[in-house]
Amino acid sequence: MLLFRQHLALFPHAPFLQTRSLVNVKLKWVKDRILDSVIVGERDLKAACELKDKLANAPNASLPIYKLNRRRRQLGLSHIRVSAFIRQYPNLFHEFPDAHSAPVFRLSQEALKLHQEELQTLQENEPNLVQRLCKLLMLTADRTLPLHTIDQLKWDMGLPFNYQETLIPHYPQFFKLICLPDDRPGLKLLTWDPHFAVSELQKNNGGGNGEILAFPVKFTRGFGLKRKCMAWLEEWQQLPYTSPYVGPSGLDPRTDVSEKRIVGVFHELLHLTIGRRTERANVSNLRKPLQLPQKFTKVFGRHPGIFYISQKCNTQTVVLREAYDGRELVQKHPLVGIRERFKSMMRTGKLDRSRGVYKKVPNDDKDGEDHRLSHISDDDDFESDGLTKYECSSDCSLLSDDDIDDDVEAPC
């Protein structure tokens, strides 16, 4: 891990810094197979957990397939039928016919037990969740976000399935559901707590706004930085740090100082997630609320030692490098442990089904779904190391392994 010194020579004065233009540096993206393996299977885990929550909160804790089909797009299951996806995990979801012969699904006792443990974990860690939600709203200019934007971050932040009903009303001193000027529902922060307005970088380094704070940096194995790139990066780390809880007033967006604030905003945002990662698309609606310039996501590519962009599963996921030691989180939220157990159950159920432990479900063609989509073979879903290989009907990576050379240098 490459750590840059925090107490290097300070540039003479702030006016000088503001005249310093944004240096045109572009570092080459290099595949990180270890962090990619963290992302593999995340989409299926998220879909299965959302199905679990949907069934657990339904009347009689069961739903017919046609009601689950309505959430197919939200579940991200465009590559496979909902019923085919559910039937891959017979140890989690039980199927039984109703009077109309349409398949009905409910949770197994094993899944229900883990769901109850998850609810208990959420309750025990609710103060931390409330603090992180407050900090998310404090990052915004108006202390307000559309509920749609929060919903996009719900999985990553570990918010409850129905947080609008089970969490928000319990904290009227902090939150208020409002109607935005464009008639969309939103959430507003009512109280600014100065104790929350301390970023993770400030907390770990004891520095304040405007001081020189360096971000922890580490690169993919085999990633080579040319001397001029290293010189630029060391110089960039010496620039004053602007707290993400302080607006960009007075900062020229065309300068490296402004870019360091943008990096600080996303460094803090990823620390508010329980997995220290989120899909790049989830931050697309945050430009105006976070007071960011156009094309702000370029910082992810310009700072591959701070962020890693995984291109698995036909999407781009931004990962905070410092948060991982290999495949493991340095600081693991209790909810992450619950999800890992659920993922392990999914792996076990899928393997058992492929081995014939569970009987094949009859009437596979009577679920009222579109059968033009092909079913994925169970025998091809696992790699020898136990990681889920099945991500989508084709390779989830936008770039094949042969397109990336791990030992290539990153030119400036």
N, C-alpha and C positions, 0 to 999 in steps of 0.2 A: 504493500500500500504506500502510495506516494503522497506524503503530507508536506504541504508548503508551509514554510515558516511564517508565523503571524506577525513577527516584529521586525519587518524589513524597513528599509528607508522610506519615509513618507514623502510624497510629492509636496512641493513647497506650499501651494495654496489652492483652495477650492476653485477660484476663477481659472487657474491654469488647467484644472481637471475638466472644467466645462468646455474649454476650447479644444480638448483632446477628442478627435473624431473616432468613430467606431472603426477599429482595425479590421481590415478585410481578411479574415482567417476562416478557413473551412477545413475541418478535420474529417478524414475518411471514416465512414461507418465500418466497424469490424464486428463480426459475429461473436457473441459471447455464449457458448453452448451451455455453460452452467446456469446463467440467468435465463436463457431460453427454456431450460428444463423446468424452471419455476413457473413459467407461463403455460407450458403444455398442460392441457387438461383443465385449465382454469375456467374456460367457457362451459364445459360440461358440468363442472362442479357448481358453477353459478346457476346454471339452468336447473340442475337437480335440487339445489337448495331452494330456489324460488318455487318449484313445484311442491316441495315439501311444505313450505310456508303457506302456499295457496291451499293445499289439502288440509293442513292442520287448522286453518281458520275458516274452513267451509262448514256448512251445516252437516252434521253427522260425520264430519271429517272425511268426506268422500265427494268425488265429482265425476260426472260422466265425461267421456272423452271429448264430446263436442264442445263442452265448456272449456276444457283445457286447450283445445285447438285454437281458441280465440286469442290465446296468449303466445301463440307460436312465434310470432315476430318479436315480441318483447323478450322471449326466452332465448332468442338467437339460434333457433333450430331450423333455419331455412334449408339446411343440408340433410335433414332427416325428419321423418314423420314423428309427431309427438308420441304416439302409441309405441312406435318402434324404439324410440329413445327410452321410454319408461320401462319397457319389457327387458331392456338390457340389465336392469337392476332389480331382479325379483326379490332380493332380500330387503329392499327398501320400500318397494311399491307392490301392493297386492291387487290383483285384478279379479273382478267377479261380474257376472252379467246381471242386468236388471230386467224388469218386466218387458222392456222393449228390445231386449237382446243387444243393446249398445254397451260396450265395455265401460265399467265403472272402476275407478282406481281409488285406493286409500293407502294410508301409510301402514307399514308393518309395525309390530310392537317394538322392534329394535330401533326403527327410525323414530318412532314416537318418543322413546326413552331418550334418545340423543337430542331430540327437539326440546324436550323439557329441560335437559341440561343446558342447552343453548339459552333458553329463556332465563334460567337461573343465572347464567354467566352474564347476560345482558343486564339483569337487575343489579347484580353485584358491582358491575363496572359502569353503572349509569352516570355517576358523577364525572368520570373521565369522558364519557360520550358527550355529555352536556357541555363540558369545557371545550372539547374539540369542535363541536357545532358552533359554539360561541366564537371561537377563534376563526372559523371559516367565514362567518359573517363579518367579523372584525377586519378581515382582509379586504373587504369590499368598500367602495367609496361611500355608499349610502347605508351600509350595514343591512343590506337587503339582497335576497336572491329569489328568483322564481323557483317554485317548488319543482318544476321540471328539471332545472339545473341541479338541485339538491338530489332529486331522484336518480340522476345519472351518476352521482357519487355515492349513492346509498350503500351499495355493495362494498365499495372500497373503504368507506368510513365505518362500516359495521352498524349502520342504523337498523332498527327493528323493521320488520316487514310493513307494519302499519304505524310508523312513527308519528304520523300526523294525529292519530287518535290516542296512542298509548304513551307518547313521550311529551310532545309539545304542550298539551293542556296542563301537565303537572308542573310546568315552570313558567307561569304567567309573568314572573318578575324578569325573565330573560327574553321570551319569545312571544311574538304575536303574528297570527295568520292574517294577511292583508290581501286586498285586491290591488294589483299593480295598475298603473295608468293605461296599459294595453289590455286590461281586463283579465290578465292571467293571475292565478293565485300565487302568492309569494309569502316568504317568511322574513320577518323583520326582527332585528336585535334591539331590545329596549334599553339594555344596561351595558355600559362600557366598563369592563373590569380591567384596570391598569395592570393587575397581576397576570392577566392572560396575554397582555400585549408584549410579551417577551418571546422572541423566536427561539427555536431549538438551537440555532447556531450561537445566539447570544447566551443562552442558558449553559451551553457546554463550554463556552470560552470566556464568559464573564465580561464581555464587552458591551458597549452601548451603541446607539445610533451614531453614525458618522465616524466611528473608529475603524481601524484596519482589522478586519476579521477575514481569515482565509477559509475557504470551503475544503473539507476533506476530499481528497481526490485519489482515485485508483483506476487503473486501466485494465482492459482485457489482456490476458496473457499473450505475449507476442506483439502487443501494440507498441510501435516505436514512434517516438516524437523527435522530429528534427530539431536541431539546436535553436533555430529561429522561432519555432513553435513553442519550445520550452521557455525561451526568453520572454515571449509575449505573455504566456500563461503566468509566469512568475510576476511579471509586471502588473498584470491584471489582478492578481491576488492582493497586491499592495494597495489597490484602490479602496477608498472609504466604503464601508458597508452601510447601506440604507435599510433600515428595518422594514419588513413587509407590512408592518402595521402603521407605517408613516407614508403618506401619499407622495407621489413623484413631483410635487410642486417644485419648480426651479431646476429640475433635471432636464437636460437636453436629450431627447430620445435617440439622437444620433451619436451618442458618446458611449464609451466603455463603462462609464460610471452608471449610466442608466441601465445598461445591460446587466451589470452586477446586481442591481435592484431586482430586475426581472428574474434572474437566477435565484435570488434570495426568496422571491415570492413563491416560486415553484418548489424550491427546497423546503420551505415551510409547509406548503400545501401537501406535498407528499408525506411529510411527517405527520400530518393530520389523518392520514389513512392508516389502517391497521396492517396493510401489507406493504406499505411504502412504495406503492405503485398505482397507476391508473391508466386507462386507455387514453391515448392522445385526443381522441374525439370528445372525451368528457370535459376537456378544458377549452373546447372551441367556443363555448358560449360565455367564457369568463373574461374576454378581453375588456369589454367596457366596465363591468363591475370591479375588476381588479386594476383598472386604469393602466392598461398595457397598450403599447403601440401596435401598429399593423405588423403582421408577420412575426409576432412575438415568439412563436414556437420554434423559430430558428435557433434559439439558445440551446435546445436539446441537442442539435447536431454540432454546435460550436463548442460544447463542453461535454465530450464523451467520457471524461474522467469523473464527472459528477452525476450525469444521467446516462442510462443505457436505454436505447429504443429497441425493444424486441419486436420482430416482425412476424411472430407466430400467429396462427389462426386468422389469417387474412385481416389483421388489424395491426395497429402500432400501440404498444404498451410502453409507457415511460416508467422506468425503474430507477429508484434512488440507490446508487451503487454502495454508498457507505453503510446502508442499512443491512447489507448481506455479507455473511461470511460463508462463502461457497453457496450452497442452496438454502442455507438456514438464515432466518432473520436474527440479527444480533439481539434485538429486544422483541420478544414474541408476545403479542396481545393474547389474552386467554381465548378470545373468540377464534383466533387463528388455529389454536389447538383443537377446538371443536370442529372446525372445517376440515382439518387434516384427518381427523377420525372419520368424518363423513366420507371424505375422499377414499380413505382406506376401505370403508364398507362398500363403496361403489366398485372399487377394484376387485374386492373379494366376490361380490355378487356377479360381476361380469365374467370373471374366471370360472366360477361355479356353473354358470349358465352355459358357457362354452364347453364345459366338460360333461354336460348332460345331467348335472345334479338336479336341475329344475326341469319339469316337463314342459314341452313346447306348448304354448298357448294356442288352443284351437280358434277357428274363426278369425284368423288374422286379417281377413279381407272384409270384415263387417264393422269397421270402426268409423266409416264415413269420412275417411281422409283421402287425400290425393295420392294415388298409388303410382304416379309417374315418377316419384322420387324413389331412388334405389335404397335398399337396406344395406347397411355396412356389415361385413362379415365379422363375427366375433373373434375368429381365429387370428385376425390381423391387427388386433387392437392393443397389443402389449409388446413392449420391448423387453429384452432380457434383464434390464436393471429394475424392472417393476414400474417404470414410469408409463403413464398412459400414452400410447402412441396415437390413438384415435382422437383426432381433433376436428377434422372435417372430411368430406368425401374425397378431397384431394389434399396434397401437402399444404399444411397451414402456413408455411413460411412463404413470404412473397419472393424470397430469394432462395435458390437451392444451395445446399452445402457446397457445391462445386463452384458457386459464384463468388465465394468469399475465401480469401487466403488469410488465415489467422496470423501469419507472420509478416503480413504486409505492413510497411511503414505508413504513417498518416501524414501525407504531405500538407503543407500550408499553401 
